[in-house]
Amino acid sequence: MKRAIVMGGSYGGLFAARVLSDHFDDVVVMEPDVVGADGLGRRAPQRHQLHALLSMGHTQLERWFPGITDELVRSGARLGAGTDVQFYLDGRLKAPVAGARMLGATRPFLESHLRRRVLAIPNVRISQTRATGLVFRAGGVVGVKASTPDTEDGCEGGETVDAAFVVDAMGRNSPLEDWLVRHGWSKAPVDGMRIDLGYATAAFRRGDELGSTVIAHSSPGPASDYLPTSTEPGALAAVEGDRWSVVLAGYADHRPGPDREEFLRRMRRCVAPIRRVADLCEMIGEVRTYRFLESRRRVHSRLTRFPSGLAVVGDALASVNPVYGQGLTLASLEANALNAYLRSAPSLRDPAWDYFRLAEAVVNSAWQLSTAADLAQPHVSGPYPRGYRAQKWVADRLTEASVRDAAVNARYMGVVNMELRPKALTDVRFLARAARVLLSS
Ligand SMILES: Cc1cc2nc3c(=O)[nH]c(=O)nc-3n(C[C@H](O)[C@H](O)[C@H](O)COP(=O)(O)OP(=O)(O)OC[C@H]3O[C@@H](n4cnc5c(N)ncnc54)[C@H](O)[C@@H]3O)c2cc1C
């Protein structure tokens, strides 16, 4: 096979490029952003926010980039296990999950290591260009139009680069759908849920105020009706550069703002580790905010026509409520789906339906979990799935049992960490154990 092009060189695009390098002679990643030494870039402003990598995402990272965990830790990231990783629900600390590990690192740091590893692959190169359109022939995509970043936005000019396969990794606001419509194709049907979430992240100097803690995460649960009445939702991570990264989140009128004093006041209403950082550590720099209005996924399998030679990954495919930390893990699992599809030696003259089916199965698990949890928020107005009330009743009880029992928590967190499908929570023996836990305490 010849050339593959990935449009977008952020986390999703880099993972896709790694996979494509096993299947194509030449892989070009088109990315207009010059990501500087700070690793931030301009077009993915969510990079400023604290990013947690779920266990499954970490497993995939190490699978595709062996040794990267050691490399990250040697450069200053922290790796937590056992009691270093603390999850609080309604202010109560949950039992640690045996064997679970979590990285403490900022998103730019993680991504810069990923980029370095991808750039070291001999048949991958990153081109500082903006994709401006697609070239179609005989029902398929055969190339990408590209311009240098300083030419006008959205122009369909520039050079044309031929490709046997093209991947859209241009993020949540990908222009792909507009390009498709312009050439007579339909947009993929979209599922959406308006959640109106606000995020704010700040950095603090890190000493030994929290011992070996790497992650502390706190969220409201059934006891507080999922509202921030007893404790504020938030999280901290010990990250490279001897810093704490602290994030606060809130919905609708409770969105956190950029004011430093208000951020500190709010941290003091969080669980103990976050309060302690507010009291003992110096805040560095400004508070960065981000507003996330809607979870959204595109469902290509509901289309009847789609051009061949084209796939979509990362946020361009699905972008879900970030409080559940699923985005990076989803991008890596979609890259796995791409690998499985390409290994099946498909005809690239046919649409990549098999890829979309595999990727959508992964997205579906994340979507089920995040939207079911979001529907517990009073300001979220649906759409409600059939049987929602009964599902919520069971989910509330399971969540409560996960605080009281380590075995229930292990499976519960397995689903949260995307190591298990949500279906794992419907196993009869598991449900019976959760019921016994609730009845006996
Ligand atoms: C506030 C917030 C917090 C989050 N926290 C977490 C978390 O804790 N854990 C987690 O796993 N996920 C988290 N996420 C989700 C995560 O950020 C995304 O899932 C992830 O960034 C998706 O990567 P991507 O490569 O698909 O898209 P993006 O990271 O958005 O990158 C898109 C890339 O496409 C490029 N691009 C755009 N247009 C063009 C073009 N025309 N041509 C070529 N390139 C183009 C951009 O420059 C950019 O580099 C969070 C998201 C938000 C909003």
The ligand as a Tripos MOL2 file, in Angstrom:
@<TRIPOS>MOLECULE
LIG
   53    58     1     0     0
SMALL
NO_CHARGES

@<TRIPOS>ATOM
      1 C1        -12.0200   20.5400   29.2230 C.3       1 LIG1
      2 C2        -11.6280   19.1930   28.7150 C.ar      1 LIG1
      3 C3        -10.9930   18.2860   29.5520 C.ar      1 LIG1
      4 C4        -10.6650   17.0190   29.0910 C.ar      1 LIG1
      5 N1        -10.1220   16.1080   29.9520 N.ar      1 LIG1
      6 C5         -9.8240   14.8720   29.5100 C.ar      1 LIG1
      7 C6         -9.2590   13.9150   30.3800 C.ar      1 LIG1
      8 O1         -9.0620   14.1410   31.5720 O.2       1 LIG1
      9 N2         -8.9480   12.6820   29.8660 N.ar      1 LIG1
     10 C7         -9.1830   12.3710   28.5680 C.ar      1 LIG1
     11 O2         -8.8860   11.2510   28.1580 O.2       1 LIG1
     12 N3         -9.7320   13.2640   27.7240 N.ar      1 LIG1
     13 C8        -10.0650   14.4910   28.1590 C.ar      1 LIG1
     14 N4        -10.6080   15.4030   27.2940 N.ar      1 LIG1
     15 C9        -10.8740   14.9950   25.9090 C.3       1 LIG1
     16 C10        -9.6270   15.1540   25.0390 C.3       1 LIG1
     17 O3         -9.1160   16.4580   25.1650 O.3       1 LIG1
     18 C11       -10.0070   14.8770   23.5900 C.3       1 LIG1
     19 O4        -10.7020   13.6770   23.5190 O.3       1 LIG1
     20 C12        -8.7570   14.8160   22.7020 C.3       1 LIG1
     21 O5         -8.1330   16.0720   22.6320 O.3       1 LIG1
     22 C13        -9.1390   14.3560   21.3050 C.3       1 LIG1
     23 O6         -8.0050   14.3960   20.5020 O.3       1 LIG1
     24 P1         -8.1400   14.6400   18.9330 P.3       1 LIG1
     25 O7         -6.7760   14.4490   18.4020 O.co2     1 LIG1
     26 O8         -9.2560   13.8630   18.3920 O.co2     1 LIG1
     27 O9         -8.6020   16.1740   18.7940 O.3       1 LIG1
     28 P2         -7.8750   17.5040   19.2490 P.3       1 LIG1
     29 O10        -6.9920   17.2680   20.4020 O.co2     1 LIG1
     30 O11        -8.9350   18.5320   19.3970 O.co2     1 LIG1
     31 O12        -6.9390   17.9010   18.0250 O.3       1 LIG1
     32 C14        -7.4050   18.2290   16.7550 C.3       1 LIG1
     33 C15        -6.1840   18.6010   15.9240 C.3       1 LIG1
     34 O13        -6.6010   18.8350   14.5820 O.3       1 LIG1
     35 C16        -5.8740   19.9360   14.0820 C.3       1 LIG1
     36 N5         -6.6270   20.5410   12.9800 N.ar      1 LIG1
     37 C17        -7.7500   21.3030   13.0340 C.ar      1 LIG1
     38 N6         -8.1230   21.6770   11.8060 N.ar      1 LIG1
     39 C18        -7.2250   21.1340   10.9430 C.ar      1 LIG1
     40 C19        -7.0830   21.1610    9.5370 C.ar      1 LIG1
     41 N7         -7.9330   21.8340    8.7430 N.pl3     1 LIG1
     42 N8         -6.0500   20.4700    8.9800 N.ar      1 LIG1
     43 C20        -5.1690   19.7610    9.7470 C.ar      1 LIG1
     44 N9         -5.2610   19.7390   11.0870 N.ar      1 LIG1
     45 C21        -6.2800   20.3970   11.6890 C.ar      1 LIG1
     46 C22        -5.7320   20.8760   15.2860 C.3       1 LIG1
     47 O14        -4.6910   21.8070   15.1270 O.3       1 LIG1
     48 C23        -5.4780   19.8720   16.3990 C.3       1 LIG1
     49 O15        -4.1220   19.6320   16.5860 O.3       1 LIG1
     50 C24       -10.9490   16.6640   27.7470 C.ar      1 LIG1
     51 C25       -11.5710   17.5770   26.9070 C.ar      1 LIG1
     52 C26       -11.9140   18.8240   27.3800 C.ar      1 LIG1
     53 C27       -12.6310   19.7770   26.4610 C.3       1 LIG1
@<TRIPOS>BOND
     1     1     2 1
     2     2     3 ar
     3     2    52 ar
     4     3     4 ar
     5     4     5 ar
     6     4    50 ar
     7     5     6 ar
     8     6     7 ar
     9     6    13 1
    10     7     8 2
    11     7     9 ar
    12     9    10 ar
    13    10    11 2
    14    10    12 ar
    15    12    13 ar
    16    13    14 ar
    17    14    15 1
    18    14    50 ar
    19    15    16 1
    20    16    17 1
    21    16    18 1
    22    18    19 1
    23    18    20 1
    24    20    21 1
    25    20    22 1
    26    22    23 1
    27    23    24 1
    28    24    25 2
    29    24    26 1
    30    24    27 1
    31    27    28 1
    32    28    29 2
    33    28    30 1
    34    28    31 1
    35    31    32 1
    36    32    33 1
    37    33    34 1
    38    33    48 1
    39    34    35 1
    40    35    36 1
    41    35    46 1
    42    36    37 ar
    43    36    45 ar
    44    37    38 ar
    45    38    39 ar
    46    39    40 ar
    47    39    45 ar
    48    40    41 1
    49    40    42 ar
    50    42    43 ar
    51    43    44 ar
    52    44    45 ar
    53    46    47 1
    54    46    48 1
    55    48    49 1
    56    50    51 ar
    57    51    52 ar
    58    52    53 1
@<TRIPOS>SUBSTRUCTURE
     1 LIG1         1 GROUP 0 **** ****
